[in-house]
Amino acid sequence: MSHSHIDVSVLADQACTVAEVLDHVSGKWSVGILVAAAQGPVRFTELERAVTGISRRMLTLNLRKLERDGLLIRTVYPTVPPKVEYTLTPIARELHATLLTLTEWAKRHRATIAAAQADYDRANESP
């Protein structure tokens, strides 16, 4: 039997990178922002209305984070007052398609998951 060496530090680095990206795109506000921006160029105030419950500050922070991650393009038009629009990058469009697939999966399996949770809770109730 051969023993192969696995460099755990490389795997840990890869896992951390994946976890970091997933944390950014699966955050409380990121999905809503990406879904709203998928409709085409969208302005800050349109995003603010589309993402229910988000504060202006939190929207600003999330927009910066998504832009930094290469998921949004921020375009500033030289008008008075300045006009700013946000659009999805190609990788964000791919992510959006994946989110739609995940949403459909969740809808299809919602009842099954709820039943499994109820079964688990009943089996693990304290006497």
N, C-alpha and C positions, 0 to 999 in steps of 0.2 A: 504494500500500500504506500503510495507516494504522499508526501506531506508538502502541500504548497503553502507558501508564505503569503499572507494577506496583509497588506499595509493598512492597518486600522486607521491611521492618521489621515490617509488619503480618503478613505470612506467617510470618516468623520467630517473632513473638510467639504466633501461633496454633499453630505447630508445637511450640514449647516447652511450651505448655499441654497439648496432646495428649500429648506425650512424658512430661510429668510425671505425668499421670493414669494413663497406661498403665504407667509405672514403678511406681506405687503398687499398682495392681490386679494386675499380673503378677509381683510380687515372689515370692521363694521361698516365703514363708509365707502371703501374702494369699489366694491361690486356695484353699488348704486351709481357711483360716478361713472364707472366704465359703461354700464348699461345706458345711462343717459347720454353719454358722449358718442355712443355707437350710432345714434340717430343722425349724425353728421356734425358739422361744426356747431359748437354750443358755447354760449357765453356764460360768464360767472353767475349772473343772476338767474339764468335758465337752469343751471345746475343746482343753485340754491333752492329753487322751487321744486325741482324734480327729486331731490334727495331729501325726503321728509325727515325733519328733526335735526339736521346738521346745522351747526353754528357757522357763521362766516369764517371765524378763525380756524375751525376744524376743516372746513372745506378748503381753505387756503393751504393749510398744512398738507392735506391729502393730495391736492393738485400738485404741489411741489414734489412730493414723494413719488407720485406716479410719473411726473415728467422726468425726474431724476432716474427712475427705473426704466425709462425708455418706452413707456406705455402711452404717454400723452405728448402731443405737440402743442405748445403754446405759441400762438401767433398774435403779435401786437401790431395793430394798424395805426399809422401816424395821423390820427384824427383828434379833434378836441371835443369832448374828452376822449382819451385813448380807447379804442375798441380792442378787446382781447377775446380770442376764440380758442377753444380747445378741441382737438380732434384726436382720434385714436391712431396709433402707429400700426403698421402691418402686424407686428407681434401682438398688439393689444386686440386687433380684429380676430386673430387666431384664438386668443384667450377668450374673447367674447363668445365665439362659436363653441368653445369648450364649456363655458359657463351655461350656455343654453342647453347643451347636451346634459350637463349635470342637473339642471333644473328639471328637465323632462324626466330624467331618471328618478329624481326625488318625488315628483308628482306621481309617477307610476307605482312607486314603492312606499308611498306615505302610509297607507293602511297596513301594509305588512310590517313596517317598522313600528308603528303604534301598537299593533297586536303583540309583537315580540317584546316591546317594552312593558306592556301590561302583564304578559306571562312572566317575565323576569321579576317584576315588582311583586307579583303574587307569590312566586316561589321563594322570594327573599324577604318576605315580611317577618317582622319579629313577632313571636307568639304572645 
